[in-house]
Amino acid sequence: MSDEVFDASSPAELAFSHADIAGDTRTCGSCQSSIGARYFDVGGIHTCEPCGIALRDGPGTAAARAMRAIFFGGLAATLSGLLWYGIRASTGYELGLIAIGVGFAVGFGVRFGAHQRGGWFYQALAIGLTYSAIALTYVPEVMDMMMAEDPGAPAFVVGMIATVLSFAVPVLQVFDGGVMGFIILLIALYEAWKINKRPEIEIQGPFATPAAVPFAAPALQPELAPASPFPTP
Ligand SMILES: [Zn+2]
């Protein structure tokens, strides 16, 4: 079983054809072993029951995949957000392309963590992490503004409030001439969402494997039947 089966963009990876399942040589399209009494239809390809179940439910549990997606998506969000902040802080330029890069990095991080499964949960996670990564880069600037207004405020409290307020910055910038930045944010969110779309491979089953045409053994004629070595009572 491999993740490639879920990659709708590479159907060529599935190196077998329907001919393989014709007649008595019914082999699983995933593990190449013989299909037993029941089979699954994975996007038109027949697999054995264990492979079909594994492709439908696995790999791992849903909770484990979600944890992996949160971890790798969060890692990508942290690293790409820091990179974007670093470039902005050091050059003074808000480079939109890098914001879109945050969307790509988070999108692929979530996708990797989720074993390429995709779906609404991972799409929502990718969008949330991308938005957070971009919004949180404004925390230092919001803190500076708050400290300038009230220099005596405790830094911890200012930091907490700035963290919450930073989530409004990407939207509020629209009213401050930052329409382009907002559009770029939308593109980044769109990429994160798109990367985690569920591949359109339908998994159906299990179905009962149709019985192979039985080899018609000639019925033994009574006179040809071997004589019983035991005396008939
Ligand atoms: Zn199989």
Residues whose N, C-alpha, C, O or C-beta is under 5 A from the ligand:
A	BS01	ZN	C28 S30 C31 Q32 T47 C48 C51
